[in-house]
Structures are given as C-alpha cells and as structure tokens.
Amino acid sequence: MRQDGLTHLCIGYNFAEGVLALVSATGWGVRVGEHVRPGDLEIWTDQVGQGPNVLLIGGAGDTVESWQFQLDGLADRYRLIAFDNRGAGRTAMPEGPVSVEMMADDAAQVLRALGVASAHVAGFSGGSIIAQELALRHPELVRSLVLQSTWPVPDTYLRSWGAFARWLVESAPSERAFLEAFFLDIYTARAHNDGTVAQFIDEVLAFPHKQRAADLQRYLDAFLDHDTTDRLPQITAPTLVLAGGQDSTARPPLGRAVAELIPGARFEVMEEEGHQPFQEIPQEWNARVDAFWREVEARG
C-alpha cells in the first residue's frame, strides 16, 4: 500500500459537538473549490484537469477529499468534478426529508450549473446508488457509469450493518473507539495491520468541516430504504461494476446483481480489496477506470 501522499476518507465522530467529520490527508494538500448555487442549495464543488468530463460522487456524508487520489491522478486526462453531498462538509443539509432521488438531482444540477452536457459518472458505496439514480432520472447527463461497492437493494446483512452504524455513532465511548470499530468494515486487514488505519484515525481529528451524527443517520436511512432493482434494466449508459473481494458490506454478490440487471454491464472483482480500493490502491483503480473511459470514448 502506498504510504506517501496518502488520501483517504475518514469518518469521525466528535463527541463534544455531536458531529461527524470527513478528512483528506494528502502530500499535496487539500484542494481549493467553490460553492455553486444551481438551485436553492449551495453545493461545494471542486474541479481539476482538462479532457472528457468526469463526475465523482461520494457515499454517505462524503466530501470531495474522498476522491483526492483521482483528482490528482487523472487530471492530466480528464476534467474531474467532485462535490460535497448535501449535509456533508461544506454543503448544508436543508430541513425536511432527504432521499437518494434528491441527491441524484443535486448531482444533475451541479453538472448543469457548470455547463456540462454529459459526463462519465463514478460513485462508490452510497454514491454508487446516487449514480444509479442519476442515470435513471437524468440519462442524458450520463456518458458512462462506474459503480464501486454497489447494490440494487440492501439485503438483510447490509441492513443489519446499517443499523449497527446507526447505533455505533451514538454508543461508542469515544471518537477513537468509533473510528476503530467503523473502519473494520471499510478498510482491509492489510491497512489495519500495516498502520495505515491508525494514521487515518490520527488525521481525522483535525478536519474542520463536521457533519452532524443525525445527518449521517438520515443518509443511512435513505440508502437502506432505496431499491432500484426493477428500474436498473432501463439504464443505457455503458457500465463498469467493481467490487472488493474482501468487502464485508457491499459484497461481490450484490455488485454482480447490479451488473446482471444493467444491459451490457461489465462486472469485475478486485479480489484482495475492501470497500474502498480507489483509496487503498489508487493507481490500479485509476488504471482500470481510465481504460474503461477510453474504451467508451473510442466507441463514441
């Protein structure tokens, strides 16, 4: 695993303020972005690079920093756009209900506000569910799909894990204890054993843009209640579905189910990887999606 210039997603619970944090640790520093206001909501976005447009969508509570390795590693070939989901980082959480459909519409509004007619779309975990919904609700905006650690509908195991995460954020005795428990299902045993996760935990405490624990729970409820099973066959965009063979949450059979429902979708398992290989082995992950995007561009 690469140890220099590490970039990763860290979710930390601030017990003094009752909030969650997501942080990027990188040798190149935190990227500078800006708010765009496509509607009533100001959405924090980051853009870098030139070339075909790419939209990166994070999962529950994720910010642009979760994609730092892609923003740094693919900017020589693509114009990359990332944004903070509503209620995460520098994008506020409006009053009222939150749904995957709303977050997909947020993504669509970001693209339109930036003048992007269509983009290659990549999402991980909950962001992959948003990406599915974006392709269903706004197909004209989606050039292709990369779905990492995805599912069509949560099975009993995934629902139970979501309930555990909901409980953990309220019951863990400390922020460090929360992180140590939560990351068991996010990163590989390799990352825990070689000290990478311990480094992640130390770094998350300094991140300034906190997310309320209640907002994370609202995210979890939205994702765990969402079901695209009957509609996935309507997706026409070229699709690559990636799963980590060691992922204990979005397990490979769930990703395979998505790929089998989307016409022509490709399914690949990264056998030694966990929930977020784009952070643990970014060079390999970037190479895979770059090859897929180049193939789509060549056909188009």
Summary of the structure (lengths in Angstrom):
residues: 300
radius of gyration: 17.4
end to end distance: 35.2
largest distance: 53.5
contacts: 1071
relative contact order: 0.17
helix: 42%
strand: 18%
